[in-house]
Amino acid sequence: MDRLTDGERDLTSVFESSYVHLPEPEQRAVRLLGLLPGPDIDPYAAANLLGTDTGSAVRLLDSLLDRSLLIQQTEGRYGMHDLVRAYARTLIGGEGEEQVAARFRVLEYYEHTAWTASRHFSGHIRWRPRTEAPGPAPDLPNLSAALAWLRAEQRVLLAAIEHPATPPARRIGLTAAIGILLHQDGPWSQAAALHETAARIAAELGDQREQADALRNLAQIIVWSEPHGSSRPRTVLDALFRYGDVLRMRNEPEGAREAQARARELFREHGDRLGEAMALQTLARLEQSLFRFDEARASARAAAAAFHEIGNSHAATATQTTLGYLEYDLGELDACAETFTENLASGRAHGLMQVEAAAHGALGRVASMRGEHERAEAAMSTAIQQYDSLGYRLGTAFTLTWRGQARVAAGEPAAGIADLERGRDIALGLGGSAAGNANNAVRELGWALHLSGDPEGRRLLEQALDFCRGVQADPSGEIDTLVYLGRVAEDEGAPAEALKVLDEAVTQARAARRGWALAYALDAVSRCHVQLGEPTAALEPLREAVGLYRRMKLAELAGAEERLAALGGSGPV
């Protein structure tokens, strides 16, 4: 055995002198703590490692702390100096029965507790459940507690995955566990590398179910982290599930939908209700992107029902969120508000703060569109605070864009522009698929600057349009940007130019059934015809806009009704 020194002293002798004077339970604790792969341990993990209860574990840990054999840099967590750890490992010798059992218990604890934490997250990262606690474990009753535990144990879980003594099958489960946190906090590149390794290990073990899940998780991470058009090894495309998402990333929505529909059939044939629910959840998003709105609505409702059936309340409400955003895009704002009001109650009941935040943000957006500015400000500010407390930066960026729009509409352009710039910068910093969120902020910033008299606004809108048409296909974003550019031309006294842009926006908005964008475009078309001295041509688009405004209860209704009356409009709208 090599002797440990600090350059002047024989530390092996120093440690031996301390160790031999320890009571036997403390000696055993030192030996077993040397097995730990990570930098520190909490009382629950220690109890599982030592095969005892948490009270006894704490007493042993504190005893070793008092003897300077452990250190405590964070309250409630105990670590070993590297040299003490190296000495402890010399005491183990080979992997005896006691060491194998202790390692099994503590790794089983980490995997089980990570599964307990994962119940509070939506079904983005998938792995097989561990339902029985091997020993003492925290309850983790809500999302905040789950996040706190995962973040505290992140370095330990990562170290366990890389440790050569960790069994291959266990590495797969621990990878899925940490993948849940890396989805939330990043870096996504690290998550991708881990899932790729897990897929390889599962293939070597001949475990097709675990391989399919690992490949599916890898594909999901790629969707989040890489820009459209990037390439990956063909093995990623063989993932049974989320293959459709990879195709969607490559702008192949029809192929993506076909793959997801097939995945749903296979999951159903094998009695995998969770897999079927997740396939339905993805189908809903794909069908929406293909303008198959009735099918999208049916898929979302079926997915939510399936998640409720298997007791995954978070995934069910996440799917309801997809449904709510679909209703928003279609201009079904009453239904959207009802869906998110239900989600808000569900989020509160189950301690799902991220669900609450999404609901507050969407309800605030609807309130803003209806001119209820104080209500909108309060709801969106609450959403931003909740996303900030969760550390979910994409949610913060998304809602800052909506609040920026709301503040501009409420006559607070400076505050609105500040929100939009901050939302843009956060999304740009996240990279990957968050670039679309950054472009949304750029579009709204362009409009806000235009309203403030800044010519930079038009350039930003043109930049946003180029992004939607080239960098990352975004039909909804393209429609909204065309409406703004048409209104810019209208404000600049170029109604003929504006009509060319607005006619394109009207055509696309009808195809996408994007109700409120269609209303804004038709209203602007009518105003342009008035500028051109064509009141008769102005009448019908304004009449249709008024009908849409009335159905959606938008703030623009009163002004549009006055202009319709001035044009001599009458009859149903």
Buried (B, 14 or more C-beta within 10 A) or exposed (E): EEEBEEEEEEBBEBBBEBBEEBEEBBBBBBBBBBBBBBBBBBBBBBBBBBBBEBEBBBBBBBBBBEBEBBBEEEEEBBBBEEBBBBBBBBBBEEEEEBBEEBBBBBBBBBBBBBBBBBBBBBBBBBBBEBEEBBBBBBEBEBBBBBBBBBEBBBBBBBBBBEBEEBEEEBBBBBBBBBBBBBBBBBEBBBBBBBBBBBBBBBBEBEBEEBBBBBBBBBBBBBBBBBEBEEEBEEBBBBBBBBBBBBBBBBEBBEBBBBBBBBBBEBBBEEEBBBBBBBBBBBBBBBBBBBBBBEBBBBBBBBBBEBBBEEEBBBBBBBBBBBBBBBBBBBBBBEBBBEBBBBBBBBBEEBBBBBBBBBBBBBBBBBBBBBBBBEBBBBBBBBBBBBBBEBEBBBBBBBBBBBBBBBBBBBEBBEBBBBBBBBBBEBBBEBBBBBBBBBBBBBBBBBBBBBBBEBEEBBEBBBBBBEBBBEBBBBBBBBBBBBBBBBBBBBBEEBBEBBBEBBBBBBBBBBEBBBBBBBBBBBBBBBBBBBBBEBBEBBBBBBBBBBBBBBBBBBBBBEEBBEBBEEBEBEEEB
